[in-house]
Amino acid sequence: MADIRFDGRVAIVTGAGAGLGKAYALELGKRGAKVVVNDLGGARDGSGASTSAADQVVEEIKKNGGQAVANYDSVATKIGGENIVKSAVDNFGKVDILINNAGILRDKSILKMEEAEWDIVIAVHLKGAFCVTQPAFAVMKQNGFGRIVNTTSGAGLYGNFGQANYCSAKMGLVGLMNNVAIEGAKYNIKCNTIAPVAASRLTEDILPPDMFKKLKPEFIVPLVMYLSSEANQDTKMIFNCAAGWYSRAEIICAKGATIGDGNRPISAEEIQQNWAKITDLSDNKVLTNLGESFGFLGNLI
């Protein structure tokens, strides 16, 4: 099996000043990629800004013999996303790999959450991934190659108390992946999503201390490296990953129940009567696009 290398490839890692993003950027640099280290340098809640976080990671990559440049733009605006991609093109001529990793937290229970706390988390996680992906996709399309890795969370996939904004943004990233993977298929642009559990500043006061010590970011890096590589030919997949455990997750559609003939009215009582069939997941299917869901309707439409 050949080594996974990124010689000649150009990678962008957002939120790469610390934690998982830093680990990705360093490993990409070690494996030959030219890396754009993007980080606004703000606090965990998104406040403030500093150039030092990105600069330090760039210096470390260079010290290890790699090539890298820093970028300090916010992902949460269209111009910020365009500037991040421009940093890659201006310095290295293209973009091959994009890891959408930037994120913040503004946790509150749903009754206490302010509109501003909702808006900024959605802006950084979900809008931010779009703002960088769109210009990166354009460059990848021209070159006929791209690997994009989005970062969701178990909170988005399964839910978590006090994180309505974060859960919503993270599940939105799965929707973004689904679209990008479909639109990128004919251009050799693969898009996948990871749901990592790892020690970082976003999880340091959420995870129990003993667990926090064991959930090293380095355990997430191998999966991201593979998904970012030319060797990976899979797209539109979600992966749980933590402490050396890797598992595909999927949204499935049950066979369900067909009621009526597509013309007559259907009553709530008929839904109640067929509830066991409607909710039974024993016979299910993974759908690859919206059109496939129509197959369950048979001759009703």
ROMIKE-61888 format. One line per 10 residues: their letters; for each residue x, y, z of N, C-alpha, C, O. Coordinates in steps of 0.05 Angstrom, whole numbers. Layout:
// residues N
a) X:Y:Z:X:Y:Z:X:Y:Z:X:Y:Z | ...;
***
This chain:
// residues 301
madirfdgrv) 17:-24:0:0:0:0:18:25:0:35:28:17 | 13:42:-19:30:66:-21:25:86:1:3:87:12 | 46:100:9:43:121:29:25:143:19:24:149:-5 | 10:155:37:-8:177:30:9:203:31:18:211:53 | 13:215:8:29:240:6:12:262:-7:-7:256:-21 | 20:286:-2:7:309:-14:26:328:-29:21:352:-31 | 47:316:-39:66:332:-55:52:344:-79:38:331:-94 | 56:370:-82:43:384:-104:14:393:-98:2:406:-115 | 4:385:-76:-23:393:-68:-24:418:-50:-5:423:-36 | -45:433:-52:-49:457:-36:-74:453:-19:-95:447:-29;
aivtgagagl) -70:458:7:-92:453:26:-98:478:42:-81:494:49 | -124:482:47:-133:503:65:-145:489:89:-162:471:87 | -137:498:113:-149:488:138:-159:513:153:-144:530:161 | -186:514:157:-197:536:173:-196:530:202:-199:507:210 | -193:551:218:-191:546:247:-167:530:254:-168:512:272 | -145:535:241:-121:518:243:-101:528:264:-78:518:265 | -109:548:280:-90:559:299:-86:542:324:-67:547:339 | -104:523:329:-102:506:353:-118:481:349:-133:478:329 | -116:462:368:-133:438:368:-131:422:343:-110:417:332 | -155:412:334:-156:395:311:-145:408:286:-130:395:271;
gkayalelgk) -152:433:281:-143:447:257:-113:448:256:-101:444:235 | -100:454:278:-71:455:279:-59:427:273:-40:425:258 | -71:407:285:-61:379:280:-63:372:250:-45:359:240 | -85:379:237:-88:374:209:-67:389:193:-54:377:175 | -64:414:199:-45:431:183:-16:420:186:-2:419:166 | -9:413:210:19:403:214:23:377:199:44:373:187 | 3:359:199:6:333:186:6:337:155:22:323:141 | -11:354:145:-10:360:117:17:370:108:27:362:87 | 28:389:124:55:399:118:76:378:118:93:378:101 | 75:360:137:94:338:139:93:319:115:113:308:106;
rgakvvvndl) 69:317:104:64:298:82:66:312:55:59:301:34 | 77:336:54:84:349:29:65:370:19:71:383:-2 | 42:375:32:24:395:22:34:423:28:48:428:48 | 26:442:11:29:470:17:3:479:31:-18:475:21 | 6:492:54:-17:495:72:-23:525:77:-6:541:83 | -49:532:74:-59:558:83:-71:553:110:-90:539:114 | -58:566:130:-67:563:158:-85:587:164:-75:609:169 | -111:582:164:-130:603:170:-138:603:199:-146:582:210 | -137:626:212:-147:628:239:-151:658:246:-133:674:243 | -175:664:254:-181:692:262:-167:699:288:-162:723:293;
ggardgsgas) -160:679:304:-146:684:329:-164:694:351:-154:707:370 | -190:688:350:-209:696:370:-210:676:393:-198:655:392 | -227:683:413:-232:666:435:-251:644:428:-261:643:405 | -257:626:446:-274:603:441:-302:612:433:-316:598:418 | -311:635:443:-338:645:437:-338:663:412:-359:675:405 | -315:665:398:-313:680:374:-306:709:377:-303:724:358 | -302:718:402:-295:746:407:-265:750:403:-249:732:407 | -257:775:396:-229:782:393:-217:771:368:-229:758:352 | -191:779:364:-176:770:340:-146:773:346:-138:791:361 | -130:756:334:-101:757:337:-88:742:314:-99:722:304;
tsaadqvvee) -65:751:306:-50:737:285:-31:716:296:-21:700:280 | -27:715:322:-6:698:333:-12:668:329:6:652:325 | -37:660:332:-44:631:330:-36:620:303:-22:599:302 | -45:633:282:-39:623:255:-9:625:249:3:607:238 | 4:647:258:32:651:253:49:629:266:68:619:254 | 42:621:290:57:600:304:56:573:290:75:559:288 | 32:567:279:29:542:265:45:542:239:58:523:231 | 44:565:225:60:568:200:90:564:206:103:550:191 | 99:576:227:128:574:234:135:545:241:157:535:234 | 117:531:254:122:503:260:123:485:235:140:468:233;
ikknggqava) 105:491:216:106:476:191:132:481:176:145:463:166 | 140:506:175:165:513:162:189:501:176:208:492:162 | 188:500:202:210:489:217:213:459:211:235:448:212 | 191:446:204:191:418:198:197:413:168:196:390:158 | 204:434:154:211:432:125:188:435:106:192:431:82 | 165:444:115:142:447:98:138:476:88:154:493:95 | 118:480:73:111:506:63:83:514:72:64:498:71 | 80:538:82:55:547:93:53:578:93:74:591:95 | 29:588:92:24:617:96:0:620:115:-17:602:117 | 0:642:129:-22:648:148:-43:665:135:-38:681:117;
nydsvatkig) -68:661:144:-90:678:135:-107:683:160:-112:665:176 | -116:708:163:-130:716:188:-159:724:183:-171:735:201 | -169:718:160:-197:726:154:-217:709:168:-213:686:175 | -240:722:174:-263:707:185:-276:691:163:-280:701:140 | -284:666:169:-298:650:150:-327:658:147:-340:650:128 | -337:675:165:-365:680:167:-376:701:148:-400:708:149 | -360:710:129:-369:729:109:-360:719:82:-340:705:79 | -374:728:61:-367:720:34:-339:730:26:-324:716:14 | -334:755:33:-307:766:27:-285:752:42:-263:749:32 | -291:745:67:-272:730:82:-265:703:70:-241:696:67;
genivksavd) -285:689:61:-281:663:48:-265:666:22:-248:650:16 | -272:687:7:-258:692:-18:-228:699:-13:-211:690:-28 | -223:714:8:-195:721:14:-179:697:23:-155:695:18 | -192:678:37:-178:654:46:-169:638:21:-146:629:20 | -188:635:2:-181:620:-22:-161:635:-39:-143:624:-51 | -163:662:-39:-144:678:-54:-116:675:-42:-96:676:-57 | -114:672:-16:-87:667:-4:-74:642:-15:-50:642:-20 | -91:621:-19:-80:596:-31:-72:600:-60:-50:592:-67 | -89:613:-75:-83:616:-104:-60:635:-108:-42:630:-125 | -59:657:-93:-38:677:-97:-10:666:-89:10:672:-102;
nfgkvdilin) -10:650:-68:16:639:-58:24:613:-71:48:608:-75 | 4:596:-77:11:569:-86:-2:561:-113:3:539:-122 | -19:578:-124:-29:574:-151:-56:559:-153:-67:559:-175 | -65:547:-132:-90:532:-134:-100:524:-106:-89:532:-86 | -122:508:-106:-132:495:-81:-140:467:-88:-155:462:-107 | -130:448:-73:-137:420:-78:-153:408:-55:-170:391:-59 | -148:418:-31:-159:407:-7:-171:429:11:-158:450:14 | -195:425:21:-206:444:40:-217:429:64:-233:410:61 | -208:436:87:-218:425:112:-233:447:127:-220:465:138 | -259:445:128:-276:464:141:-277:457:171:-293:440:179;
nagilrdksi) -260:470:187:-257:462:215:-264:485:234:-268:479:258 | -265:510:225:-269:532:243:-295:530:258:-315:522:247 | -294:537:284:-318:536:300:-316:551:326:-294:556:336 | -339:558:337:-341:572:363:-365:560:378:-381:544:367 | -367:567:403:-390:559:420:-402:582:433:-389:601:443 | -429:582:435:-444:601:451:-467:585:463:-490:588:454 | -462:568:482:-481:549:493:-501:563:512:-494:578:530 | -526:557:507:-548:565:525:-572:546:521:-575:535:499 | -588:542:541:-612:526:537:-630:542:519:-628:566:516 | -648:529:506:-664:541:484:-680:565:494:-684:584:479;
lkmeeaewdi) -690:564:519:-706:587:529:-689:611:536:-699:633:539 | -663:607:540:-646:629:548:-629:639:524:-616:660:527 | -629:626:502:-612:633:480:-622:659:466:-645:662:459 | -603:678:463:-609:703:450:-605:700:419:-591:682:410 | -618:717:404:-616:715:375:-587:718:366:-579:705:347 | -572:736:379:-544:740:371:-527:715:375:-509:710:360 | -534:700:396:-519:675:402:-525:654:381:-508:638:374 | -550:654:372:-557:636:350:-543:644:324:-531:628:311 | -545:670:317:-534:679:292:-504:675:289:-495:667:267 | -489:680:310:-460:679:306:-450:650:303:-431:645:289;
viavhlkgaf) -463:632:317:-455:604:315:-462:593:287:-446:578:275 | -486:599:278:-494:591:251:-475:604:230:-467:591:211 | -467:629:235:-450:643:216:-423:631:214:-412:628:191 | -411:623:236:-383:612:235:-383:584:225:-367:577:207 | -401:567:235:-400:539:228:-412:533:200:-399:522:183 | -436:542:196:-451:535:172:-446:554:149:-437:547:127 | -452:580:153:-447:600:132:-417:601:126:-409:604:103 | -400:598:147:-371:598:143:-361:577:124:-345:581:107 | -372:552:128:-364:530:110:-373:536:81:-358:531:62 | -397:548:78:-406:555:51:-388:577:39:-380:575:16;
cvtqpafavm) -381:597:55:-366:620:45:-338:612:35:-328:625:16 | -327:592:47:-300:583:38:-303:562:16:-287:561:-3 | -323:544:19:-327:523:-1:-333:533:-29:-323:523:-48 | -350:553:-30:-358:563:-57:-335:572:-74:-332:563:-97 | -317:590:-65:-294:598:-82:-274:575:-85:-261:573:-106 | -271:558:-65:-253:535:-67:-263:516:-89:-247:505:-104 | -289:511:-89:-301:493:-108:-296:503:-137:-291:487:-155 | -298:529:-140:-293:540:-167:-265:534:-177:-261:527:-201 | -245:536:-160:-218:530:-167:-214:500:-172:-201:492:-191 | -226:484:-154:-224:455:-157:-237:445:-183:-226:428:-196;
kqngfgrivn) -259:457:-190:-273:450:-215:-255:455:-239:-254:438:-257 | -242:477:-240:-224:484:-262:-201:463:-264:-193:457:-286 | -192:453:-242:-169:435:-242:-177:405:-242:-160:388:-245 | -203:400:-240:-212:372:-241:-204:355:-217:-201:331:-220 | -201:368:-194:-194:353:-170:-201:369:-146:-196:394:-145 | -212:356:-126:-217:369:-100:-225:349:-79:-238:329:-84 | -216:355:-55:-224:339:-31:-233:359:-10:-217:376:-1 | -258:357:-1:-269:374:19:-278:358:43:-292:338:40 | -270:366:67:-278:352:92:-292:373:109:-281:392:118 | -318:368:115:-333:384:133:-332:372:161:-327:349:165;
ttsgaglygn) -337:389:181:-337:380:209:-364:383:221:-372:406:228 | -378:361:225:-403:361:240:-397:353:269:-374:357:277 | -416:343:283:-412:336:311:-434:316:319:-455:316:307 | -428:300:339:-449:283:350:-472:299:360:-495:290:361 | -466:324:368:-488:342:377:-507:347:355:-531:349:359 | -496:351:330:-513:355:307:-528:330:299:-552:331:293 | -514:307:299:-526:282:290:-546:271:310:-566:259:302 | -540:274:336:-556:260:356:-568:279:377:-586:271:391 | -559:304:378:-571:324:396:-554:326:422:-541:307:430 | -556:349:435:-542:354:460:-556:378:474:-563:397:462;
fgqanycsak) -558:375:500:-572:396:516:-556:422:515:-532:423:516 | -571:444:512:-559:471:514:-544:480:489:-528:499:490 | -548:466:466:-533:473:442:-551:474:417:-544:463:397 | -574:487:420:-592:488:397:-579:501:373:-583:492:350 | -563:522:377:-550:536:355:-528:518:342:-527:515:318 | -512:506:359:-490:488:351:-501:463:337:-491:455:315 | -521:451:349:-533:427:337:-544:432:309:-540:417:290 | -558:455:306:-570:462:281:-549:468:260:-551:459:237 | -528:483:267:-506:489:249:-492:464:240:-486:460:216 | -487:446:258:-472:422:252:-488:403:234:-476:390:217;
mglvglmnnv) -514:401:239:-530:384:221:-532:397:193:-534:383:173 | -532:424:193:-532:438:167:-508:431:150:-510:431:126 | -485:426:163:-461:419:148:-464:392:134:-451:387:113 | -481:374:144:-486:349:130:-502:355:105:-496:344:84 | -521:373:107:-536:381:83:-518:394:62:-521:389:38 | -500:411:71:-481:423:52:-464:402:39:-459:404:14 | -454:383:54:-439:361:42:-455:346:21:-444:341:-1 | -480:340:27:-496:325:8:-497:340:-19:-495:327:-40 | -501:366:-18:-503:381:-43:-476:383:-57:-475:378:-81 | -455:389:-42:-428:393:-55:-419:366:-67:-407:366:-89;
aiegakynik) -424:344:-54:-416:318:-64:-430:312:-91:-417:302:-109 | -456:318:-92:-471:313:-117:-461:331:-139:-457:322:-162 | -458:357:-133:-450:376:-154:-421:373:-162:-413:380:-185 | -405:362:-144:-377:359:-150:-369:332:-163:-346:328:-171 | -388:314:-165:-382:286:-174:-368:286:-201:-348:271:-204 | -378:301:-220:-366:299:-247:-340:314:-250:-327:313:-271 | -332:328:-229:-307:343:-230:-285:331:-211:-265:343:-206 | -291:306:-202:-272:292:-184:-268:308:-158:-246:309:-146 | -290:321:-149:-290:335:-123:-305:317:-103:-330:314:-106 | -291:307:-84:-304:290:-63:-308:306:-38:-291:321:-30;
cntiapvaas) -332:303:-26:-338:318:-1:-349:298:19:-369:284:14 | -336:297:42:-344:280:64:-345:296:90:-336:319:91 | -357:284:111:-360:298:136:-352:281:159:-359:257:160 | -338:292:178:-330:277:202:-345:289:227:-351:312:228 | -350:271:246:-362:279:272:-342:271:293:-345:250:306 | -322:288:298:-301:280:317:-308:286:346:-322:305:352 | -297:269:363:-297:275:392:-268:276:400:-254:256:400 | -258:300:407:-230:303:412:-226:326:432:-242:344:435 | -203:324:446:-196:345:465:-189:371:450:-172:371:433 | -204:392:457:-198:418:445:-210:439:464:-222:433:484;
rltedilppd) -206:464:457:-216:485:474:-247:486:473:-259:498:491 | -259:474:453:-288:473:452:-299:452:470:-323:452:477 | -283:432:478:-293:410:494:-281:408:521:-288:390:537 | -262:425:528:-247:422:553:-264:424:578:-257:412:598 | -286:439:577:-303:440:601:-330:425:597:-349:428:612 | -331:409:575:-355:393:570:-349:364:576:-366:350:587 | -325:354:568:-318:326:573:-307:322:601:-294:341:611 | -311:299:614:-299:293:639:-268:294:636:-258:286:615 | -253:303:657:-224:306:655:-209:281:646:-191:283:629 | -217:258:656:-203:233:649:-208:227:619:-189:218:605;
mfkklkpefi) -232:231:610:-238:226:582:-224:246:564:-214:239:543 | -223:271:573:-211:293:558:-182:286:551:-172:291:529 | -167:274:571:-139:268:567:-135:246:546:-115:245:533 | -154:228:544:-152:205:525:-160:212:497:-151:199:478 | -176:233:494:-187:239:467:-168:258:453:-175:282:449 | -146:248:445:-125:265:432:-133:272:404:-144:255:389 | -128:297:396:-134:305:368:-119:288:347:-129:284:325 | -96:277:355:-81:261:337:-96:236:327:-89:225:306 | -116:227:342:-131:204:334:-151:210:311:-160:192:297 | -157:236:307:-175:244:286:-160:248:259:-171:245:238;
vplvmylsse) -135:256:262:-118:264:239:-117:242:217:-120:249:194 | -112:216:224:-109:197:202:-134:195:184:-130:192:159 | -158:196:195:-182:195:178:-183:220:160:-190:217:136 | -177:243:170:-178:267:154:-157:267:132:-162:276:110 | -134:256:138:-113:254:118:-122:235:95:-118:242:72 | -134:213:102:-144:195:81:-166:208:64:-165:206:40 | -185:220:78:-207:232:63:-198:255:45:-210:261:25 | -175:267:52:-164:290:37:-146:280:14:-138:297:-2 | -141:255:12:-122:245:-7:-134:236:-33:-158:232:-35 | -117:234:-53:-125:223:-79:-134:194:-77:-150:185:-93;
anqdtkmifn) -123:180:-57:-131:152:-54:-160:148:-47:-172:128:-54 | -172:168:-34:-200:166:-26:-218:171:-50:-216:193:-63 | -234:152:-57:-253:155:-79:-282:156:-69:-301:156:-86 | -286:156:-43:-313:157:-32:-322:186:-27:-305:203:-22 | -348:191:-29:-358:218:-25:-386:216:-11:-399:195:-12 | -394:238:1:-421:240:13:-424:221:36:-446:209:39 | -403:217:52:-404:200:75:-399:215:101:-385:235:101 | -411:205:123:-407:216:150:-392:196:167:-398:172:165 | -373:205:182:-357:187:199:-356:197:228:-347:220:233 | -364:180:247:-358:185:275:-328:178:279:-318:159:266;
caagwysrae) -314:192:296:-287:185:302:-278:196:329:-284:219:336 | -265:178:345:-256:186:372:-237:165:382:-244:141:381 | -214:173:392:-196:155:407:-189:130:392:-184:109:405 | -187:131:366:-181:107:350:-204:91:340:-201:71:327 | -229:100:346:-253:87:336:-263:104:312:-266:128:314 | -269:90:290:-279:103:266:-303:87:256:-302:63:254 | -325:101:250:-349:88:243:-366:105:224:-369:129:229 | -375:94:203:-393:109:185:-420:112:197:-431:93:208 | -431:136:195:-459:141:203:-475:148:178:-463:157:158 | -501:144:179:-516:148:155:-545:156:161:-556:146:182;
iicakgatig) -557:172:145:-586:177:147:-600:157:129:-594:155:105 | -618:143:140:-631:121:125:-661:126:122:-673:143:137 | -673:113:103:-702:115:98:-715:88:101:-707:69:88 | -735:86:119:-749:61:123:-767:55:99:-775:73:85 | -774:29:96:-793:22:75:-820:35:80:-834:43:61 | -828:37:105:-853:51:112:-878:36:104:-878:12:99 | -899:51:102:-926:40:95:-939:57:74:-938:82:76 | -951:45:54:-967:59:34:-996:58:41:-1007:36:44 | -1008:81:45:-1036:82:52:-1052:96:30:-1043:116:19 | -1074:84:23:-1091:96:2:-1080:91:-26:-1063:74:-30;
dgnrpisaee) -1091:106:-45:-1085:102:-73:-1073:127:-87:-1071:128:-111 | -1065:146:-71:-1054:171:-82:-1075:191:-90:-1068:213:-99 | -1100:184:-86:-1122:202:-93:-1141:208:-69:-1148:231:-63 | -1149:187:-55:-1169:190:-34:-1156:203:-9:-1132:201:-6 | -1172:216:7:-1162:228:32:-1152:207:51:-1161:184:51 | -1132:214:68:-1121:196:88:-1126:209:115:-1121:233:119 | -1136:193:134:-1143:204:160:-1120:201:180:-1102:184:176 | -1120:217:201:-1100:214:223:-1102:187:236:-1082:176:245 | -1127:176:237:-1131:150:249:-1116:128:233:-1106:108:245 | -1115:131:206:-1100:112:190:-1070:113:195:-1056:93:195;
iqqnwakitd) -1060:138:200:-1032:141:208:-1027:126:234:-1008:111:237 | -1045:130:253:-1043:117:279:-1043:86:276:-1027:72:288 | -1061:76:259:-1064:48:255:-1039:36:242:-1032:13:248 | -1025:51:225:-1001:41:211:-975:50:224:-953:48:211 | -976:61:247:-953:74:260:-929:55:263:-906:63:258 | -934:30:270:-912:10:273:-897:6:247:-873:4:247 | -912:5:225:-899:1:199:-884:26:190:-862:25:180 | -896:49:195:-883:75:188:-856:79:202:-837:89:190 | -855:71:227:-831:76:243:-812:52:244:-790:55:256 | -818:30:231:-801:6:232:-777:11:214:-779:15:190;
lsdnkvltnl) -753:9:226:-728:13:211:-714:-13:203:-692:-13:194 | -727:-36:207:-714:-62:202:-709:-66:172:-690:-79:165 | -725:-54:155:-721:-56:126:-717:-27:116:-736:-12:112 | -691:-20:113:-685:8:107:-665:10:83:-654:-10:74 | -662:34:74:-645:38:51:-630:65:54:-641:84:64 | -605:66:45:-590:90:43:-596:103:16:-592:91:-5 | -606:128:17:-612:142:-8:-589:160:-16:-576:173:1 | -583:161:-41:-560:177:-51:-568:205:-60:-551:223:-64 | -594:209:-65:-604:235:-73:-634:237:-69:-647:217:-63 | -645:261:-71:-673:266:-66:-691:249:-84:-711:238:-76;
gesfgflgnl) -683:247:-109:-699:232:-129:-704:203:-121:-725:192:-127 | -685:191:-108:-688:163:-100:-711:159:-80:-722:138:-78 | -717:180:-65:-738:177:-45:-765:173:-59:-784:162:-47 | -768:183:-84:-793:180:-98:-798:150:-104:-821:143:-110 | -777:134:-104:-781:106:-110:-799:91:-90:-812:71:-97 | -801:102:-66:-819:90:-46:-848:95:-52:-866:82:-41 | -854:114:-69:-881:121:-75:-894:102:-95:-919:103:-99 | -878:86:-108:-889:67:-127:-905:80:-149:-895:98:-162 | -930:71:-153:-947:82:-174:-966:104:-164:-985:111:-178 | -960:115:-140:-978:135:-129:-975:161:-143:-994:177:-143;
i) -952:167:-155:-949:192:-170:-938:187:-198:-934:206:-213;
***
